[in-house]
Amino acid sequence: MSALKLPNGPQTHPWVQTYQWLTNPLEYMEACAKRYGDIFTVQLRQNVAPEVFISNPQAIQQIFTTDPKQLDSGESAGVKSPLLGQQSLLALDGKPHQRQRKLLTPPLHGERMLAYGQLIRSITEQVTSQWQVGEAFSALSTMQAISFQVILKAVFGLEDGPRYEKLKELLIEILNPKVPIVRTLLLIFPALRQDFGAWSPWGKYLRVRQQINELIYAEIRERKAQADSSRTDILSLMMAARDEAGEPMTDQELRDELMTLLVAGHETTATTLSWALYWIHRLPQVHEKLLQELDNLGEQPDFNAILRSPYLNAVCSETLRIYPVTMSALNRVVKSPLRIGGYEFQPGTLLIPSIYLTHHREDLYPEPKQFKPERFLERQFAPYEYLPFGGGNRRCIGMAFALFEMKLVLATVLSHWQMELVDSKPVQPVRHGILFVPAGGVQMLVKGKRLQNQPILQTSSSSA
């Protein structure tokens, strides 16, 4: 492939570029965009296909609407995870991807999704009931505890008990490692995956994964042996689903999709919720306006009413805009010569829609570093201008469920508790694996229980 056909980009050694991308990714991407424009090429890792980052909305629209036969994601685009498995929706492409997507879509949308409302509300109330007035807590840790229970109970359908506790313990160990950078390096550089026994990082990872697999497969076997058509958890609905040929999902497909929903839906939702609590309590005017809207819904509002609340939706949308939990949408690999954004791309090139850079374009979002929910009340953004869940045939299948969970958790917490930020200093995003979490986890102080229409306690937090 002729280098002349690729967009400009940094010419430093691939290992230097990789180091900058690993240690300071947002600033590195912004510096590249400032110097080279909204389509630029980077070389992350040696002997790997060039990666073209794109934050031009029209080019992103082309990517999202191009036939998957010419441009698609999946394992061939480098989307691999030793935890998710080869039958994960993220790793598949072509017809297998279409089949799995059809099977997985119904349980995560519409009335079936709303059926999990009471479970989400109850879990939120149970977790936050442990708060003590006058004590500080980590918003990120609390939201992780809530989203974890939602996944295990609504998606896996597990009841409290030995299997629930063991799976929870193992999943926390594998998803929230004590030294995240080691796990990140293992996932990005396959050559580092060497099993030197249970004491080595990769050896320990493999043994924890094996224990998780045994528990999940045991659950699937029990469900098949004791079929119960009244169950409404997502695993049960996935097991009952049939494709166009009348075939169910295999045990491996069930396992891999469960892990995909867990990994894609746990930490992402928890991170977004902690960011939302940060912004809501950093900006008094946002807090006040949101509480007024929630108070108008009544004490136990209908789940649909929460879902449709305009300002709550705007707050969630702006939270996902300013610091999207993942910097980029899924890689796409060019399968046949393709012209996008004025460039000719040859097969093998990786095209990466940059969520973060697109969300920080001055022409779309004036003062992009400022948190302004009103943007989403004043105009509707196209799916190639606002893309926190990716887009095209690879838009996150759990988007509707994630937004529903976010809105319901926020409505429940804010309606019941008065809180304030422990520190008025701005919180910055830091890399945690492939996600960007708030540094320090957003430390908050419990001020007291809140009654409906109770005046808001004034806080010392300054506006951003």
N, C-alpha and C positions, 0 to 999 in steps of 0.2 A: 504494500500500500504506500502510495506517495505521501510523504509528510506534508507536501504542499496543499493537499486537499483538505487537511484538517484545520480547524480554527486555531488561532494563535493561543499560546499558553506559556506557563513558566518553563524555562529551559534548564532548570537545576536538575541534579541527579534524582532519579526516581526515589531513592531512599530518603533524600532530603525532603522531597515533596510529601512522601508518606509520613515522615516524622512530623512535619508541620500540620498535616491533615489529622493526625492522631492526637496531637497535643493542643492545637489551637485552631480547630476546624472552622469555626464561624468567621473568625478574623481572617484566616487564610483565604476562605472562599470570597469574602467581601473584598479583600485586596486584589484577588485575581479578577473579579468582576469590574472593579474600578479601573484596572489597567488594561484588560483585554476585552471588556464588553460583556454582553449577556449570553454569549456562547463562547466557551473557551475549553481548551484541552489540557488535561493533566495526566501525568504518568505516575500512578500510585502502584508501587511494587514493580520490580524489574521483570521483563519478559511476560507481562500481562498486557492485554489489548488496551489501546488508548481509551481514556474515559473522557467523554465530552459532557461537561456540565452546561445545562441550558436553563435560563431564567427568562427567556423571551416568550411572552404569552402565545404569540402566533405559532412559534415553533413547537411549544408544548401542546397546543391544540392539534398540530399535525401528528405529533407522537401519539396522542391519545386516540386519534381517529384512523391511524394507519392500520391496514389489515395485519393481524397477528402473524400471517404467513410471511410477511416481510419484516416485521419488527415485533418482538415479543420478549417477555421476561422468562423466568424459570431458571432451572439449573444451568442451561447453556449460557445464560446471561450472568453467571456467577452468583446467583441467589442460592446459596447452600447453607445448611445448618445441620451440624451433627446431632442437635437436639430435636429438630422438627421431623427429620426423616424424608426419604425420597418421594413418599406419597403425599407430602404436604402440598396444599394448594399453591403455596409460594414457589415450590420447586418444579411443579408441573407446567407444561405448555401444551398448545394444540388442543386436540379433542379430549385427552384426559383432563386437562384443566377445565374445559367447558363442562364436562360431565360433573366433576366435583363441585364446581361453582353452583350448578343447578341444584344439586342435592343439598348443599349447605345453606342456600339463600332463605328458604321458607322459615326455618326455626328462628332466624335472627331479625325478622321483620314483622310488621303489622300487629295483629291481635296477639299472636304468640309471644311477641316481644313484650307487649304491655302486661302479659300475665305474670311477668317476673317483677312487676312494680312493688308489690307488697313485700316480697322477699328482700329486694334492694333496700327498701325503707326500713324494714325490721333489722337488717344487718347493720345499717348505718346507725340506728338508734342504739343497738346493743353495744357496738364498738365505742361510740362516743359517750355512753353512759358511765364509762370508766374514768372520764375526765373529772378532775377535782378543781373547784374554784380556787384561783390563785396560783395554780400550777402551770408550768410551761409544757408544751408538747411539740413534737415534730409533725407538721402537716403531712409531709411526705410519708412518714412511717404509718400514720393513722390511715391515710388514704390507701396505702398498700394493703393494710390489714382488711379494709373494707372491700377493695377490689378482689383480693385473694379469696375471701369468703364467697363473693358473688360468683366468681369463676367456678370454685369447687362445688357450690350448691346449685347454681342455676345451669351451668354448662355440664359439669361432670355428674350432677345429681346426687352427690354424696351427702349422707346424713352424718351427724356428729358420731364419732366412734373411732376405734383403733385404726381402720384403714384411712379415714379422713385425716386423723392426726399425723400418721406416718407419712402420707403423701404430702401433706402440708409442710412437714419438716424437711423432706427431701427436696421439694420444689423450691422452698426458700433458699436452701443451701446451693442449689444449682443456678437459680435466677439472681440471687443477691450475694455474689461472692464477696469475701472480705477484702480481696485485692482485685477490683474490677479490671485494672489495666492488664493483668496477667490473662484473664479470661478473654479480653478483647484481642490480645495478641494471638492467642491460641485459635480463635475463630477466624481471624483475618489471614494468618499465615499457617496453612496446613502442615508445613514442614516441621513446625514446633510440636505437633501432636505426637509425642512419643510416650508410650506407656512403660514407665520404669517402676511400676508397682503402685500400690495404694498411696504411697507417700508423695509421688510426683503429681504435679497439677493435672496433667492429662489423665494419668492413671486413676486419680480420685474422681475426676469428672466422669469417666467411663463407668466406674463402679456405682456412682450415684444414679447415673442414667439407667443402668441395668435394673436397679431396685425400683425406680419409677416405672419402667416398662412392666415389670412383674406385677406391680399393684394395679396398673391400668388394665392389663390383659386379664387379670383375675376378676376385676369388676365387669369387664365385657362378657366373660364366660358366665358369671353369675346372672347377669341380665338375660342372656340367651336361655339359660336353664330355667329361669323364673320370669318368663315374659309377662309384662304388666302393661296393658294398653292405656291405663289411666295416667301413667307417668308423663310429665310435661317437660322434664329437663331436656337440654339440647342433645345430650348423648342418646337418650331414648328416642328422640325424634330422628336423629341421624341413623340410628339402627333400623328404624321403621321405613326410612326413605328408600325408594327404588328408582333406578334410572330408566331410560326409555326401553331398555331390553328386559326390564323387570328384575334386574339384579341389584342386590343390596351392596353396601360397602363392605370390603373385607375387614378383618380384624386389624390389619396393619394400617389400612386407610383410616379406620376409626381412631386408632392410636395417634397417627400422625396429624390428623385434623384437630383432635383434642389438644395436642401439644401446640399446634399453630394458634388456635383460639386462645390458649392460655398465655403463650409468650407475646402474642400480638395484642391481647386485650387486658393483661394485668398491669404491667408496669407503665404502659402508655397512658391508660386511663388514670392511674394513681398520680403520675407525674403531672398530667394536665389539671387534675383537681387541685393539687398543691400549688401550682402556678396560679390558678383561678383564685384560691383563697388569699394568696399573696397580693394580687392586684386589687381584689375587692377591698382588702383591709389597708392597703397602701393609699388608696384614693377614696377619701370620705364621700365624695359626691357619687361615686359608683356604688358604694355600699348603701347609701341612703336611697338612691333611686331603685336599686334592686330589691331592698327590703319592702319598700312601698308596693312594688308590684307583687311580691310574694304574699304580703299581708292581705292584699285585695282578693287573693284566691281562697281565703278561708283557712280554718285550722287543719283539716284533712282534705286538701284539694284533690280533685280527680287527676289521675296520671296524665290524661290527655291535655288537661288545662296547663299542667306544668310543662309538658312537651311543647305547647304552643306559645308559651310566655315570651313576648318579643324581646324584652330587655335581657332576660336570662339567656335567651338564645344569642343575643348580641355579645354578651359577656363571654360566653363559651367560645363563640366564633373568634373574638378578638384575642382570647387566650391562646387559641390554636394558631392564630396568625403570627403573633409577635414572637413566640418561642415554640414553633412546632416541635413535637417530641423527636421526630426524625428529620434530619436535615434535607433528605432527598427522597423522591419517590423511587420505586423499584427500578433497578437497571433494566434497560432494554438492549438486546443485542440485534444488530442489523443482520438480516438473513439474506437479503439481496440488495444490489445497488439502490440507493435511496437518496432523494434530495429533500432536505429539511432545513428550513431557516436560511436558504440560499447556499448551503454547502452540499457537496456530494459525499455521501458516506459509503464506504465499502463494507462488505460482509465481515463480521467479527468486531466491528467498532461498537463500543458501549455508549449509549446515549442515556443521560441521567437528568431527568427533570429536577431542578433544585427548588424544593419547597421554600426553604429559608430565604434564598435570594429573591425569589418571585414575590414572597410576602413582604419584602423590604424594598420594593421598587417605589421610588418617590412618585412616579407618574400614576401609580395605582393607589398607593397609600401615603398621602402627604404626611410628613413627620412620622415616618415608620417606626421610630424608636419609642414613640409615645403610645400609651395604652388608651385607645379611644373606641369603646364599644359602639358609639353612635355611627361609626363608618357603616356598620351593617344594618342600621336602620335607615340610612340615607340612600343607599344604593345596593343593588344586587350584583355580586361579582360572578363572572363566568367561571366554569369549572377548570379553566386553564389559567385563571388569574388567582383563584383561591383554591388550594389543593392539599389541605392538611391530611387527607386520607388517600392521596395519590389520585389516579384517574384512569379513564379508559377501561379496558377489560381487566385492569389490575387494581381498580379502586377497592379499598379495604372492605371486605364483605361484612365486617362487624361494625361498620360506621354507624348505622341507625341504633344498634344496641349500645355502643359506646356513648353516643350523644344522650340517649335516654338515661343511662346510668349516671353520667356526669350531671345532668340537670336535676335528677331526682336526689342524688347525694347532696348537691349544693343547696337545694331547696330545703331539705330536711335539716342539715347542719345549721344553716343560717337562720331558719325559723325557730330553732330551739336554743341556740347558744349566742352569747355575746363574747367576742374575742378581740384581741388586738395583736399586732406584731410585737415581738420582744424587742426587735432592733429596727430603727428607722433607716438603716443603711440599705441602699439598693442591693437586691439579690441578683447574682449573675448565673447564667447557665454553665454547667460543667458536664463534660462527657462522662457518661456511665454506660460502658459498652457501646452500643450503637445509638443510644438515646441521649438526650440532653436534659438533665434534671437541675432543679434549683440548688445552688450551692448551700450547704448547711441544712437542707431539707425544709426550709421555712419554719423557723421557730415562732410559736404563737403562745399567747397567754390567755387562759380561760378567765373571763371577767365575771361570768355568771350565767344563769339560765335566762332565757328570754321569753316573755309573754307576747302574744300577738299584739301588734300596734304599739308595743313599748318603744319609747324613744331610744334612739341609738346612742350608745355611750361614745363620747368624744375621745378620740385617740390622738396620740402625739405624732403619728406617722405623717411624714411630709408627702406631698404629691410628686409623682414622677416627672 
